[in-house]
């Protein structure tokens, strides 16, 4: 199950007065907690968090400052599907000098026939890495109806930022409470993430609560209490969303300033000018962008001088894209050495794209480093710099007034396209000669999958014979090129056949290389469709290829947006030659639906001639970002999409 990450203050620190402890009610259940059998607001939930609370304070332990983090939680198990919540993992940090300590761990299972405690011998310790240990235990006697209750204290000597409290998890939460006491010497930025408001939002000042031995004047404290109730489960739809941290209900804190008792202060929230200055001189970032002389000596001269600016930029991008192999490391921090990466012909994101920037600058094309966050992470905060928000870097250039964003780590994307993982709305361009600035990330617009099918029915052989042409454009072409390169032709055609029913057999294949390029893949498939029937009436589903087998949007509610990453268009058309002696008796119903002002448009139509019938399916996802309030409308459009693909019939009757 998840680990509740309790809150960490920055221990810059001095002792403060005693703080209220967690309620002394461990082992006691209310009648409601004992008898609840399902959650009325979400009857599909397999379990529910009945209660959780975290209290955080500092105290002096053996004349040393320690941050104390206390947690108390109760979980109700409704059925066997939630038994994985019966395993708890608690992470503890350590270095060569000190370690976090777990204390006062108590855990028990409440069943109808009694209480069953976790014994000390049933708590196991595992070393996960150089700095992390894991304490792990499993509740005994799990059964539907169990209430799992546990409490623990972590004592830590380390200085961490006070990062926040998460209210929402993958099961509903009835009550979540966070308490903290912050001495006035520490100033925090704070923000509430997610669509829900706090039920309790209290911030009070307690006078003279913070005392340092030898300092005559005590400091005041801010006493905080935040509560949320009846929080729905956060249900992840990984295919069509950004990082969950953008949307999951939480309260986030960031240390902004520390004011010492001696009258000095230390600011932790920096301006972008401060960040620009630090990055410019950083040996792993700014200084790696000043190596153009090295690259001038180690690449063919014509690469840097031949052609106009755009031609040179494209040639340099292709050179770096081909020369380097990405080692799949994304972080912008840590060691980056472009000379070593060039020698090895491989490197991390920063090394490869910094090499690209050096080469562009060497060719007289101004290129800057751009920091961003990948889709699986949170969007960077714009209010003030939070450098831990960024985990990726690319290159940004401008030619003839047009901006190009470049990432040479992916061998399949075209010049001016970013890999899908980098399509995260905006990033920060680090222009070290001027000032850094925000840059929007605009994905390529022409992303299309188009299939044209011709089918002729051979009733004597009880089969259909035909061809279908498939054209992929934009990101669809990038994905297809990557798949084609991964498999042999036979393996690839097996994948095509497996995507259809068992009566569909590929008989020929032509990858039309003469008409293909980086953003276009054109293919022709010959096929046979077996067992079509040859009686008085023939029933044929015209969708030999389907874009969506089932509706991808099945949540009853969704409190966060749908993000496709880039606009997408799908077109499927089929021309069926009617066999001699037959006529069309029935065609599927024509449909046309849309979401909002053409954010999503779906059309299905057909026309009939003397011996042919043509059917066309068009789905345009014109907006790549659909707001949460439009989710039900999107879900309804896709219901039409899947119904048409799965349930359409062309009925032919013998004359």
N, C-alpha and C positions, 0 to 999 in steps of 0.2 A: 504494500500500500504506500501511499505517499508519505513523505517525511514532512511534518509541519516545521517549516523553517522559522524558529522563534527569533525574536528581534535582538539585534546586537547594537549597542551603543559604541561610539568611538571612545576607547578608554584612554583619555588624554590626562588622567583623571584623578579624582580625589574622593574620599568616602562621603556618602550621603547618609542621612538618617534612615532608620528602619522603614521598610515599605510593607504595606499590608500583604499578608500571605494569601495563598489560594484558600477558598472556603474549606473548612474542616468537615467535608461531607463525603469523603471518599468511601466507597462501599455502600452508599445509600442511593436507592432509586425511588423516584416518585411513582405514584400509581400510573401516571400516563406513560412513563418510560418503561414500566413493566408490561403494559397491556397493548401498546401500539403495535398493530400488525401490518400497516401499510401507511404510506404518506399520501394524504388526501390530495395534495397539489400535484403529485406525480405518482400515479399508481403503478407505473412501470419501474420505479426505483427498486433496486435489489437490497439497498441498505440506506440508512440515513444517519448523519451526524446529529445526535441529540443535543450535544453541548460541547463547546470547547472554549478554553480561556487561557490566555498567556499573560503572565505578570513579569515585569523586568525591572531590575533595580541593581544598584551597586552596593557593595559592602566591603569592609576590611576583613580579610581573612589572614591571620598571622602577619599583620602589619603590611599586607599587600592588597592592592585594589583588585577586586574580582567582580566581574559582571555575573549576576545570577539570573538565570532564565528558568521560569517555572511554567509547566504545561499541565493541563488537566483536560481530558477528553472522554466522551462516551459515544459509542457507535451502536446502533441497533441493526442486527442482521435479520433480513426478512426471508432470505432463501439461500440455497447453496451457491448460487452464482456470485454471492458477495463474500465467500469464505477467504478470498485473497486479502480482504481487509483485516483478517485475523493475524497477519504477520506485520510486525512493526520494525522499522529500521531507523536507527538514530545515528547520524554522522557526528564524529568528534575529530577536531583538528589538532594536530600536534606538529612541533618542529623539534630541533635538536635540544632546545632549552626548556620547553614547557609543553604541557598538554591540557586539553580540556578534560573535565571530569564529569562523569555521569553519577548522580547521587539520588537517593530517595526514590528509586524506581519501584513503583507498585503497579501491578496489573492483575486483573481478575476477569473471569467470565461469569456473568450473572445468568443462570438458567433457572427454570421453574423448580428444579430439584436441588438447587443450592448454588453456592459460590465456589469457584475453582481458581486458585491463585497461580500465577506464574512464579516458579521457584527460582532462587538465585542461580541454581545450577542449569536452568533452562534459558539463561541469557548468554548468548555466544558473541565472542569478539572476533572480528576478521579485519586484517590489515588490507585495505583496498589499494593504497598507493603510498608514496613517500610521506604524505602529509595527512592522510585520512584513515581513520579506523571506523569500523561499523559495529554498533551494538544491535543485536537482532534477537527477537523472541517471537514466539507464536502462542496465541491464547489457547488454552486447553478446552476440551469438551465443546467444540463449536457445533452449533445446531441452529436451524431456523428459529428465530425468536431470541437468540442470545443477545445480551448487551455486553459490549466489550468496553471496559473502563481502564484507563491507565493515567498515571501521573508520574512526572519525573522532574528533576532539577539538573541543569547543566551549569557548572561553574567554570568560567573561562578567564584566562589571564590576557587574552589577546585584544588588540585594538582593532575593532571592526566598525564599519559604518552601521548606523541604525537604519536598516534597510526597509523594514515594513512588515506587514501582517497580511496574510492571504485569507480572505473570508470564504472563497468559493473553491470547490473541488469537484471531482467527477461524480459525486453523489450529493443529494440535497443536504443542506445544513439548516437545522432549525434555529440554532443560536450560536453566534460566534462573538466573543468579546476579547478585546485587547486593552490592556492597561499599561501605562508607563509613567514614569516620573523623570522629567528632564530638568536638570539644574539650569539656571539662567545663563550660565557661562557658555552653554552650547546652543547654537541656533541652527534649526533644520528647515530645509525646504520640504514641503509635503504635498502629495497629490493623491486624489482618489481615482482609481482606475475602475472601469466597468460601468454598466448602465444603471446600477442600483444606488440609492441614497442610504446614508447611515440612519439607523433607527435611534441611536444615541450618539451624539457628537458633543462631548463635554471637554472643555479645556479650562482649568482653574489654576490660579496661582496660590501656592502655599508659601507663606512668608518664612524666611530664615530656616529653610529646611536643609541647607547644604553647608556643611562645616568642614573646614580644613584646619588641622592642628597647626597652630602658630599664626593663623590669619585671623585678625580680630573681627572681621565682618563676615557674617554668613550670607549666602546667596539664597535668593528665592528659587522656587521650582515650579515648573509647569506640570500639572497633573492631568493626564489624558485618559479618557475612556471612550472607546469606539465600539459600537455594537451594531451588528446586522442580524436580522431575523428572517426566517423562511427564505433562504437563498436557494434558487434552483440549481440543479446540477449543471456543471459546465460540460456540455457534450461536444466532443471534438469532431469536426468534419475536416480531416487533414487535407483532402484534395483541393478544397476551395476556401482556404483561410490563410491569414498571416499567423505569426506566432501567437499562441494563446495568451502570453503575457500582455498583449495589447488590450485584451478584452476581459480577462478574468477579474472578478471583483477583489480589490486589494487596496490597502493604504500604503503608499510608498514614501519613505523618508530618505533624505540625503543631507549629510552634514554640510552646512554652509559656512559656519564661522565658529571659532573657539576664542573666547575672551578670558585671558588668564587673570588671576588675582593680582598680578603685578602690574596690570594696566596695559599689557600688550595684547594683540589679537592676531590670530592666524586664520586666513580665509581659505576655505576649501573649494568654494564655488568660484571658478575662474571665469574671466571673460574670454571671448574668442581671440582677442588680441594676445592674451597670455598664452593660450594654446598654440596660436600661430607661431609665436616666438619660440616656444619650447620644441615644437615639432621641427622647426627650421634647423635647429642645431642637434636634434636627436640623431644618434649614430645609426639607429635602426630604421629611421624614416627619412627625415630631411636630408641627411648627409648621403643617403643612398641614391638621392635624386641628382647628385652633382657629379656623376661618373660618366658624363657623355664623352669625355676624352678617351676613356677606356674603350667604350663601344666603337668610337670612330676608328680605332686601331684594329678592332677584332671582327669587323663585319665588312663585306664587300663595299667598296667605295660607291659603286653605282646605286646601291640601295638608298643612299642618303642624298643623292643629287639628281637622279633621273626623274623626269616628269614634273608636272605641276604639283602643288601642295597636296591635293586630294590623292593623286596617284602615288606620291611618295608615302603618304600616311597609310594608304591601303597596302602597299608593298611591305612597309615596315610591320604593320599589324600581322600580315600573313607570315612574315619571316619569324616573328616572335611566337606566334601561335603554333607554327610547325616545329620550331627549334626546341622549345621547352616542353617538358612534361610536368604537369601540375602534380604535386605530391599530396593534394587534397587537404592541406593545412590552410585554414582560412584566417586565423587571428592576425590582427595588425600589430600586436605587441609581441615581444620576444625577438630573438636574433633574426636579422635580415641582412644578407650580404649578396649583392647583385653579382659581384665578381665570382664568388664561389658558385653561385647558382648557374652562371654562364658556363663555367668550367664543367659542371656536372650535367648540364642541359636539363636540369629539373630544379624546382623550387616551390616555395609557398606563394600565396596570392600576392603578397607585398613584393616579393623578389621578382616575380614574373612581370607584374604590371609596372613596377619601378624600372625594370629593364626597358619595357616598352616606352615609358616616359623619357628615359635618357636618350633612346634612339630617335624619338620624335623631335626632341629638343636639338639633338645633333644635326637633324635634317632641316633645322630652321622653322620647325612647327611648334609653337608654344603649347606645351602639355602640362597639365597640373594633376596632382594626386587628388582623388575624390574618395572620401570615407563614407561608408554606408553600413547598414545592417542587413543581413540576409533575411529572407522571408520568414524563417522559423524563429527569428528573434523579435524582440520588440522594436517598434519604430523609435529612432533617436529623438530625444527631447529637444525641442527648439528653444525653450525659454532660456536655458543656459547650458553650457557644455557639460555633458556627462560622457566622458570618453569611453567608459565601459559599455556604452550603448553600441559602439561600433565594433564590428568584427570582420570587415571586408574592405578592400580598396580596389579602385579601378583607375583608369585614365580618362581625363576630359580634355578635349581639344575643340577649337572653333575654327572653321574654314569658311570663308565667304559669308560670314554672318550666321552660319548654321553650326549648332553644337552637336558633337559626336561623343558618346560615352562608349569606352572600349574596355574589353576584358579579354585578354589573350590566354586565359587559363583553359578555356573550352575550345577544343579543336573543331567544333561543328558550327558555332555561331558565326554569322557574317559580320563584316565590318559595320559598326554602328549598332549592333544588337548586343544585349547583355544576356548571360545565361538566366534561365528562369529563376534560379535561386536568388538572383540579385534584383529582381523586379519588386522593390520594396518602397515605392512612392517617391523617396527623395534621399539626398545625401549631402555631404558638406565638401565643397571644393576648397582645397588648401592652396590658395594662391599666395605663396610666400613673399612675392614682391609687392603685393597690394594687401588686401584683406580677404580672409576666407568668406564664403557665402554659400547659401543653400541652393541646390540645383534639383529641379524636379526630374524624376525618372519617367520618361514617356516610352512605353513599349511600342514596338513595331505594330502597325495597324492592320496590315494585309496578311492575316493569318486565316487560311482557308483550307478546308478539306472538301474536295469536290469529287463525286463519283458519277460517272455516266455509264449506264448499263444498257446493253441490247440483248434481248432474249428471244430466241425462236424455239417453239415447241415442236419436238419430233415425237408425235404420238405413237408411231409404229414402234419406236424403241423405248417409249415411256420415259423420255428424258427431255430436259431443256438444254439447249446449246447456246452459248453466248460469249460475249466479252464484256469486261468492264474496265474502263479507264479511271485510274485514281490519280488525282493531282493534289499534292500537298504544297502549300505556300507558307512562308514565314516560319513561325515557331513550329508549326506542324511539319514542315520540311526538315528542320533541324532534328526533330525527334525521329523522323523516319530514316534520315541518313545514318543516325547513330545506331538504330536497330538493324538496318541492313548491314552495316559494318561488323556487327557483333556475331552474325550467323552466316552459315553457308546458305546457298540459294535453296537447297532442299529443306533445311531447317526453317528458313524464313517462310517458305510456302506452306510448310506444316502449320506455322503460326497463323497464316491467313486462313487456311482451311479450318483450323480449330476454332477460329472466331465465328464461324458459321455453323449451321447444323450439319449432321453427318451425311446428308445427301449432296453436299456441295463439294465438288472436286475440281482443283486447279489442273488444267491440262496444258497450259503454256504460260510463259512469263517473259516480259520484255521490259527491262529498265531502260527507259529512253534517255540515254546519256547525252544525246545530241541536243536535247531541249532542257536538260537539267542544269542547275547551278546551285549556289549556296542556299538560296531561299526558295528553290523550287525542285520538287521531285515528281517526275511524271512516270507512271507505270501502266502497263497494259497486261491484264490477266485474261487468258482464255479459260473457260470453265464449262463444266457440265453439271446439270441439276437432275439428280436421279429421282425416280418414283414420283413423277408429277401426276400420274393418273391418266387414263384414256377412256373413261366411261362417258356416260351421257352428260355428266357435269364435272368440270374441273375447278378445283379451288386452289388458288395460288396467292401466297403472301408475296407482294411485289418487293419487299425489303430483303433482298438477298444479303445485303450488308447493312448492319445497324450501328448507329453512332452511340446510342444509349440503350442498353438492354433493360435497365430499370431506372426509375427516378432516383437521381443521386441526392435529392433533397427530401428526406423522410422525417426530419425532426418535427415534433408537434410545435415547438417554439424554438426560435433562434435569436439570441440577444446580441449577436455580433454580426458584422457584415459578411457577405459572400464576396470573396476576392478570387477572380479567375486568373489574375496576373496580366493577361492581355486580352483584347477583344478577339472573338472567334466567330467564324462563319462556317456553316455546314450546308452542303447541297448534295442531294441524292436525286438522280433522275433515272428512270428506266423506261425503255421503249420495248413493248411486248408485241411481237407479231402474232396475230390471231390465226390459229391453224384453219385451213380450209374446212368448211363444213361446220364451223362453230361461230357463235356470236357472243358478244358481251351481255351477260344477264344482269350483272351487278358490279358497281364500283364503290370504293370506300367514300365516305362522306368528306366533302371539301371542308377544310378548317382554316381559320385565320385568327390568331390571338396575339396579344402583345402586352408587355409590361411597361407601364408609365409612358413617357414620351419616346417610344421606340428604343428603350433601353434593351429590351429583348423582344424580338419579333419572330413568330413562327407562322409559316404558311404551308398548306398542303393542298395541291390541286391536280387536276388531270384534264386531258382532252382526248377525244376519241375520233378516229377516222374509219374508213371502211374496213381496213384489215389491221389496224394498229391502235394501241392505246398507250398513251404516255402519261406517266405520273411523276410529279416533282415535289420534293420535300425541301424546304428552306428554313434554316434556323440561324438567326443572326444574334449573337451576343455582343451588342454594340457597346455596352458599358462593361468594363472589366471589374467594377466595384459596385456591388448592389447593397444598399443599406439594409439594416436589420428590419426596418419597418416594411420593406418590400419583399421580405422572405416568403410570406404566404402567397403573394402574387407570382413570384418566381417558381415556387413549388407547383402552383396550378398550371403554369405554362408547360413545365416539364412533365406534368401528368398527361397533357395532350400529346406531347412529343413521344413519350413512351407508348401510350395507347395506340397512336397511329402506327408506329413501327411494329408493334407486337400483334396487333389485332386487325390490321387491314387485310381485306381479301378482294381479289379480282375473281369473279365467278364467270366462267365460260360455259355456255350450254350448247349442246349439239343441235343443229338445225333439224 
